[in-house]
Amino acid sequence: LRGRAVGAVQTTTFDEPRGQSAFVRRTTVAAGVPVIRAGPGEQRRVGRLAWQVLWPPSARGPGRTAVPDGPNDASVTLFVRIDGGPTLLLLGDLEPPAQRGLLRAFPVLPPVDVLKVAHHGSAHQDPGLLRGVRPRLALISCGRDNPYGHPSPRTVGALRAGGAVVLRTDTEGAIAVAGHGRELRASLEKISS
């Protein structure tokens, strides 16, 4: 929150890990920023930016469970559209079971310009989801020299085989995306070796 004007923080409905959930509550209360729980199907708009919450599912309804399989599968997943700009799918840390659940809930997800790859580009990806959304740019957020080996070469290879340009924060640094259609481009803040 430092150095930012924040109107609200939106979180998942799953309070795990407990310590991190408590940290978010303490920090937002201290800053006077409300916390909003993401609800499936929720749609919001701010200026040219519109988004829909796709995941986690509601605790009610056919095939729905009250408790996600863990905090990763309770990640808030958003489909974002910018008027006159790119479309984005932001997958959080979804694991393959939740990725398949997302596809069952939204079997006709449109192709997207930008995909924030799930779980730091780990090997835990559902190939059907990657093929279905056919991203033009695939962004992988992971730390340099992380102990998990993220991103997985298999995931990077699958994205490239599907036609995506893969950009990674561990090698490219900060990534900014602008434009739309043929004008879609990414600006990189190269990190020093």
C-alpha positions as CSV (number, residue, x, y, z in Angstrom):
1,L,0.0,0.0,0.0
2,R,3.0,2.3,0.4
3,G,3.0,5.1,-2.1
4,R,-0.3,4.1,-3.6
5,A,-3.9,5.3,-3.4
6,V,-5.9,2.1,-2.8
7,G,-9.8,2.2,-2.7
8,A,-10.2,-1.5,-1.7
9,V,-8.4,-4.8,-1.6
10,Q,-10.2,-7.7,-3.1
11,T,-9.5,-11.2,-1.7
12,T,-10.6,-14.8,-2.1
13,T,-13.2,-16.1,0.3
14,F,-10.7,-18.8,1.5
15,D,-8.8,-17.6,4.6
16,E,-5.7,-19.8,4.2
17,P,-2.9,-19.6,5.0
18,R,-4.3,-18.2,8.2
19,G,-1.2,-16.1,9.0
20,Q,-1.2,-14.4,5.6
21,S,-5.0,-13.8,5.8
22,A,-4.5,-12.2,9.2
23,F,-1.7,-10.0,7.9
24,V,-3.9,-8.8,5.1
25,R,-6.7,-7.9,7.5
26,R,-4.3,-6.1,9.9
27,T,-2.6,-4.2,7.2
28,T,-5.9,-3.0,5.5
29,V,-7.5,-2.0,8.8
30,A,-4.4,0.0,9.7
31,A,-4.5,1.7,6.3
32,G,-8.3,2.3,6.4
33,V,-8.8,0.3,3.2
34,P,-11.8,-2.0,3.0
35,V,-11.5,-5.7,2.0
36,I,-14.0,-7.0,-0.5
37,R,-14.5,-10.8,-1.0
38,A,-14.4,-11.8,-4.7
39,G,-17.6,-13.5,-5.8
40,P,-18.0,-15.7,-8.9
41,G,-19.6,-13.9,-11.7
42,E,-19.0,-10.5,-10.1
43,Q,-18.5,-7.8,-12.8
44,R,-17.0,-4.4,-12.2
45,R,-15.9,-1.5,-14.3
46,V,-13.6,1.5,-13.6
47,G,-13.3,3.8,-16.6
48,R,-12.2,1.7,-19.7
49,L,-11.3,-1.3,-17.5
50,A,-13.8,-4.0,-16.9
51,W,-13.4,-7.3,-15.2
52,Q,-15.3,-10.4,-14.2
53,V,-14.4,-12.8,-11.4
54,L,-14.3,-16.3,-12.8
55,W,-13.0,-18.2,-9.8
56,P,-13.2,-19.4,-7.1
57,P,-16.7,-20.9,-7.5
58,S,-19.5,-20.3,-5.1
59,A,-20.0,-22.8,-2.3
60,R,-23.5,-23.5,-3.8
61,G,-24.6,-24.9,-7.0
62,P,-24.1,-28.1,-9.0
63,G,-20.6,-29.5,-8.7
64,R,-19.5,-26.8,-6.3
65,T,-17.7,-27.5,-3.1
66,A,-17.6,-25.3,0.0
67,V,-13.9,-25.6,0.6
68,P,-11.3,-25.3,-2.2
69,D,-8.6,-28.0,-2.3
70,G,-6.1,-25.5,-0.9
71,P,-5.1,-21.8,-1.0
72,N,-3.8,-22.1,-4.6
73,D,-7.1,-23.4,-5.9
74,A,-8.9,-20.6,-4.1
75,S,-7.0,-17.9,-6.1
76,V,-9.1,-15.1,-7.5
77,T,-9.1,-15.5,-11.3
78,L,-10.1,-12.6,-13.4
79,F,-11.0,-12.0,-17.1
80,V,-10.1,-8.4,-17.8
81,R,-11.1,-6.3,-20.8
82,I,-9.8,-2.8,-21.6
83,D,-12.0,-0.9,-24.0
84,G,-9.9,-0.4,-27.1
85,G,-7.1,-2.4,-25.5
86,P,-6.1,-6.0,-24.7
87,T,-8.0,-8.8,-23.0
88,L,-6.3,-10.5,-20.1
89,L,-6.8,-13.7,-18.1
90,L,-5.2,-13.6,-14.6
91,L,-5.0,-17.1,-13.2
92,G,-3.4,-16.5,-9.8
93,D,-1.9,-19.8,-8.4
94,L,-4.6,-22.2,-9.7
95,E,-3.4,-25.8,-9.9
96,P,-4.6,-28.2,-12.6
97,P,-7.8,-29.4,-10.8
98,A,-9.0,-25.8,-10.4
99,Q,-7.9,-25.0,-14.0
100,R,-10.0,-27.9,-15.3
101,G,-12.9,-26.7,-13.0
102,L,-12.5,-23.2,-14.6
103,L,-12.8,-24.8,-18.0
104,R,-15.9,-26.7,-17.0
105,A,-17.5,-23.6,-15.6
106,F,-16.5,-21.5,-18.6
107,P,-16.1,-24.0,-21.5
108,V,-15.9,-21.2,-24.1
109,L,-13.3,-18.9,-22.7
110,P,-12.2,-16.6,-25.5
111,P,-8.7,-16.3,-26.7
112,V,-6.8,-13.6,-24.8
113,D,-4.1,-11.2,-25.7
114,V,-2.3,-11.6,-22.3
115,L,-2.2,-14.6,-19.9
116,K,-0.8,-14.2,-16.4
117,V,0.4,-17.8,-16.2
118,A,-0.8,-19.8,-13.1
119,H,1.5,-20.6,-10.2
120,H,4.7,-18.8,-11.4
121,G,4.9,-20.9,-14.5
122,S,5.2,-24.2,-12.6
123,A,4.9,-27.5,-14.3
124,H,1.4,-27.8,-12.8
125,Q,-0.6,-26.5,-15.8
126,D,-3.6,-27.9,-17.6
127,P,-2.7,-28.1,-21.3
128,G,-6.4,-27.8,-22.3
129,L,-6.6,-24.4,-20.6
130,L,-3.4,-23.1,-22.2
131,R,-4.6,-24.3,-25.7
132,G,-8.1,-23.0,-25.2
133,V,-7.2,-19.4,-24.4
134,R,-4.3,-19.2,-27.0
135,P,-2.5,-16.2,-25.4
136,R,-0.4,-13.9,-27.6
137,L,1.7,-12.9,-24.6
138,A,2.2,-15.2,-21.6
139,L,3.6,-13.4,-18.5
140,I,5.3,-15.5,-15.9
141,S,5.9,-13.8,-12.5
142,C,8.7,-15.5,-10.6
143,G,11.7,-14.6,-8.6
144,R,15.2,-14.8,-9.8
145,D,17.0,-17.9,-8.7
146,N,13.9,-19.2,-6.9
147,P,14.3,-22.5,-5.2
148,Y,11.3,-24.1,-7.0
149,G,12.8,-24.0,-10.5
150,H,10.0,-21.8,-11.7
151,P,9.2,-21.5,-14.5
152,S,9.1,-25.0,-15.7
153,P,10.8,-25.5,-19.2
154,R,7.8,-27.8,-20.1
155,T,5.3,-24.9,-19.4
156,V,7.4,-22.4,-21.3
157,G,7.7,-24.8,-24.2
158,A,3.9,-25.5,-24.3
159,L,3.2,-21.8,-24.3
160,R,5.6,-21.1,-27.1
161,A,4.3,-24.1,-29.1
162,G,0.9,-22.6,-28.9
163,G,2.2,-19.3,-30.4
164,A,2.7,-17.2,-27.3
165,V,5.5,-14.9,-26.7
166,V,6.7,-15.8,-23.2
167,L,8.0,-13.1,-20.9
168,R,9.4,-13.7,-17.4
169,T,10.0,-11.4,-14.5
170,D,13.1,-13.4,-13.4
171,T,14.9,-12.6,-16.6
172,E,13.1,-9.6,-18.0
173,G,12.3,-7.6,-14.8
174,A,9.2,-5.5,-14.7
175,I,6.9,-6.0,-17.7
176,A,4.4,-3.4,-19.0
177,V,1.9,-4.3,-21.7
178,A,0.3,-1.7,-24.0
179,G,-1.6,-1.6,-27.3
180,H,-4.1,-4.0,-28.8
181,G,-4.4,-6.3,-31.8
182,R,-1.4,-5.9,-34.1
183,E,-0.1,-3.0,-31.9
184,L,0.2,-5.2,-28.7
185,R,3.6,-4.8,-27.2
186,A,5.5,-5.3,-24.0
187,S,8.0,-2.9,-22.5
188,L,10.7,-4.6,-20.4
189,E,12.8,-3.2,-17.5
190,K,15.8,-5.5,-17.9
191,I,17.3,-6.6,-14.6
192,S,21.1,-6.5,-14.2
193,S,23.0,-9.7,-14.0
